[in-house]
Amino acid sequence: MRQEKSILILTSHFGEGHIQTAQTIANEFRAKGYSQVHVCDLYGEAYPAIHSLAQNLLKKGFSKFGAPFYKAFYYGTDKLSSRGLSYFYQHLGKKRLMELANVYHPSLIITTFPLHAGPYLRSTLTIPTYTIITDYCAHPLWVHPKIEKYYVASEYVKNTLISYGVNDHQILVSGIPIRSNFQHLQPNTKHEFNLNKNKKTVTIMGGGLGLIPNLEPLLNSLSQNKKIQVAVVCGKNNVLRKHLNECATNWNKNIVILGYVPKIEKLLSMTDCLVTKSGALSLTEAASLKLPIILFKPTPGQELENANYFLQQSAALTYKNKEELLDNINKCLFDEKIRNRLSNQIYSLYNKHACPSIAVDILTHQKGNKTIRKRRV
């Protein structure tokens, strides 16, 4: 009897994008009939105490005072990678990974976070590792000589990997997978979010952690515009949500404060302009809906690199001060020429076949490798 292929997907909770990409690709394999698909937060399971501390540092990293430290880490490790940091990095989580391998006996490993313990098993247990890069840029820590293939968002990321020494044939420009809900939107009304169907809607969100900078002055101004309404998504940041709800008593009723929104695609499908952080997944989801976006001032690191890419492609707007932000919001809402240009440009960066193409390519590559090994016997 033929044994079913087991697939192990390794990820990390350092940002919602890594987890969501892992779950999305897992669901794709399950839809193809593979029931033995396992998603694991390797670092969270291997080092729970350290992981909790790192999560707090991540939140501080996006603050005014923490940003310089994160900048030093991101660009500092960029330089250190070439000196062997990535080889040290592969030992992190190795013990837990061996335990997972003994439990699940995977035929292949997929990573959605720079986890070099995965390709380590290519040498010891001949388990191939495939990596989905979840940004519109590529840090050297993504690269390891034992990774079979990389799946990337754009030609720019592909060329960056090539500059790091990765072979062209190991890279597929697939796009970044997003949840299938964005491709199967159901008709709904704005009443679900206490929104007025006759008003233009601005949605403001700062990722799963709800890290949104200096919002009160902006919301004070937007609340005075009776032609629009604003939905503020605080994510899992209950402190921010409570604070904004307290401030809301001074605003008109066109400001709606929301917490974590499980079906964010519903809200975004009703949105006319999105003001957001430059997380790669949020950008890709907006692109799938042709949604004009304005980017918060990005934190140095992958957020800044993602923002730069979208700005260079004329697929987003940004701002220098509150007045320019308000002006850009009005342009996205009421200037048809600018709105159409942004919609077309951002949609041109989206690949709706990203998820199935990655799954098919991995399975095809696996089949090819088995054929080669049989011929060598």
PECOR-V843930 format. One record per pair of residues at least 24 apart in sequence whose C-alpha atoms are under 10 Angstrom apart, sorted by the first residue. I is the first residue (numbers start at 1). J is the second residue. Records with the same first field share a line. If there is no record, write none. Layout:
BEGIN
I: J  J
END
This chain:
BEGIN
4: 33  34  35  36  106  107
5: 34  35  36  37  105  106  107  108
6: 34  35  36  37  38  104  105  106  107  108  109
7: 34  35  36  37  38  39  104  105  106  107  108  109  110
8: 36  37  38  39  40  97  100  101  104  105  106  107  108  109  110  111  118  129
9: 37  38  39  40  41  42  106  108  109  110  111  112  113  118  129  130  131
10: 38  39  40  41  42  43  97  109  110  111  112  113  114  115  117  118  129  131
11: 39  40  41  42  43  44  110  111  112  113  114  115
12: 39  40  41  42  43  44  45  51  111  112  113  114  115
13: 41  42  43  44  51  52  55  113
14: 41  43  44  51  54  55  58  59  113
15: 55  58  59  113  207  208  209  279  281
16: 207  208  209  279  281  282
17: 112  113  134  135  176  177  178  207  208  279  280  281  282
18: 111  112  113  114  132  133  134  135  280  281
19: 112  113
20: 112  134  177  178  179  281
21: 111  112  113  132  133  134  176  177  178  179  281  355
22: 110  111  112  113  132  134  177  178
23: 112  177  178  179
24: 177  178  179  180  355
25: 110  112  132  177  178  179  354  355  356  358  359
26: 110  355  359
27: 179  180  355
28: 177  179  180  355  356  358  359  360
29: 355  356  358  359  360  363
31: 356
32: 356  359  360
36: 104  106
37: 104  106
38: 100  104  106  109
39: 110  111
40: 97  100  111
41: 113
42: 92  93  94  96  97  100  111  113  115  117  118
43: 92  93  94  96  97  115
44: 93
45: 93  96  97
46: 92  93  94  95  96  97
47: 92  93  96
58: 209
59: 209  210  211
60: 211
61: 299  300
62: 211  212  213  298  299  300
63: 211  212  213  299
64: 213  299
66: 299
67: 298  299  300  301
68: 299  300
69: 300
70: 299  300  301
71: 299  300  301  302  304
72: 300  301
73: 300  301
74: 139  141  300  301  302
75: 139  300  301  302
77: 139  140  141
78: 138  139  140  141
79: 139  140
80: 140  141
81: 139  140  141  142  143
82: 140  141  164
85: 140  141
86: 114  115  116  140  141  142  143  144
87: 116  117  120  141  144  145
88: 116  117
89: 114  115  116  117  141
90: 114  115  116  117  118  119  120  141  144
91: 115  116  117  118  120
92: 116  117
93: 117  118
94: 118  120  121
97: 121
98: 125
101: 125  127
107: 366
108: 362  363  366
109: 147
110: 147  149  150  362
111: 142  147  150
112: 142  151
113: 141  142
114: 139  140  141  142  143  144
115: 141  142  143  144
116: 141  142  143  144  145  146  147
118: 144  146  147
119: 144  145  146  147  148
120: 144  145  146  147
121: 146
122: 146  147  148
128: 366  369
129: 362
130: 170  358  362
131: 171
132: 172  174  175  176  177  358
133: 157  175  176  280
134: 175  176  177  279  280  281  302
135: 175  176  278  279  280  281  283  284  302  303  305  306
136: 175  176  278  279  280  281  283  284  302  303  305  306  307  308  309  310
137: 161  280  301  302  303  304  305  306  307  308  309
138: 164  302  305  306
139: 164  301  302  305
140: 164
148: 362  365  366
149: 361  362  365
150: 174  358
151: 175  176  177  354  357  358  361  362
152: 176  177  354  358
153: 177  280  284  349  350  351  354
154: 309  349  350  351
156: 309
172: 357  358  361
173: 351  354  357  358
174: 350  351  352  353  354  355  356  357  358  361
175: 284  349  350  351  352  353  354  355  357  358
176: 280  281  283  284  285  349  350  351  352  353  354  355  358
177: 281  284  285  350  351  352  353  354  355  356  357  358
178: 281  282  284  285  288  351  352  353  354  355
179: 265  281  285  355
180: 265  352  355
181: 263  264  265  266
182: 263  264  265  266  268  269  285  286  288  289  352
183: 265  285  288  289  352
184: 265
185: 265  266  269
186: 265  266  269
187: 266  269
188: 266  267  269  270
189: 266  267  270
190: 266  267  269  270  271
192: 266  267
193: 231  256  257  258  261  266  267  270
194: 231  253  254  255  256  257
195: 229  230  231  253  254  255  256  267  270
196: 228  229  254
197: 229  270
198: 227  228  229
199: 226  227  228  229  230  254  272
200: 226  227  228  229  230  270  271  272  273  333  334
201: 227  228  229  230  231  254  267  268  270  271  272  273  274  333
202: 228  229  230  231  232  255  268  270  271  272  273  274  275  293  329  330  332  333
203: 229  230  231  232  233  256  267  268  270  271  272  273  274  275  276  293
204: 230  231  232  233  234  257  271  273  274  275  276  277  293  294  295  296
205: 231  232  233  234  235  258  259  274  275  276  277  282  296
206: 232  233  234  235  237  275  276  277  278  279  282  296
207: 233  234  235  236  237  260  276  277  278  279  281  282
208: 233  234  235  236  237  259  260  261  279  282
209: 233  234  235  236  237  238  240  260
210: 234  235  236  237  238  239  240  241  259  260  277
211: 235  236  237  240  276  277
212: 237  240  275  276  277  296
213: 277  296  297
214: 322
215: 240  244  322
216: 243  244  247  248
217: 322
218: 322  323  325  326
219: 244  247  248  251  252  254  255
220: 247  248  250  251  252  255
221: 251  322  323  326
222: 251  252  254  255  326  329
223: 248  250  251  252  253  254  255
224: 251  252  253  254  255
225: 252  254
226: 252  253  254
227: 254
228: 254  255  272  330  333
229: 253  254  255  256  271
230: 254  255  256  257  271  273  274
231: 255  256  257  258  267  271  274
232: 256  257  258  259  275
233: 257  258  259  260  261  264  267  276
234: 258  259  260  261
235: 259  260  261  262
236: 260  261
265: 289
271: 333
272: 329  332  333  334  339
273: 328  329  330  331  332  333  339
274: 316  329  332
275: 316  317  318  325  329
276: 318
277: 303  304  306  307
278: 302  303  304  305  306  307  308  310
279: 303  304  305  306  307
280: 305  306  307
283: 307  310  315  316  346  349  350
284: 346  347  349  350  351  352
285: 347  350
286: 343  346  347  350
287: 315  342  343  344  345  346  347  348  349  350  351  352
288: 343  346  347  348  349  350  351  352
289: 343  346  347  350
290: 315  339  340  342  343  344  345  346  347  348  349  350
291: 315  316  332  339  340  342  343  344  345  346  347
292: 316  317  329  331  332  333  338  339  340  341  342  343  344  345  346  347
293: 317  318  328  329  332  339  342  343  346
294: 318  319  325  328  329  332
295: 319  325
296: 320  325
297: 321
310: 345  346  349
311: 346
313: 342  345  346  348  349
314: 341  342  344  345  346
315: 341  342  343  344  345  346  347  348  349
316: 341  342  343  345  346
317: 342
END
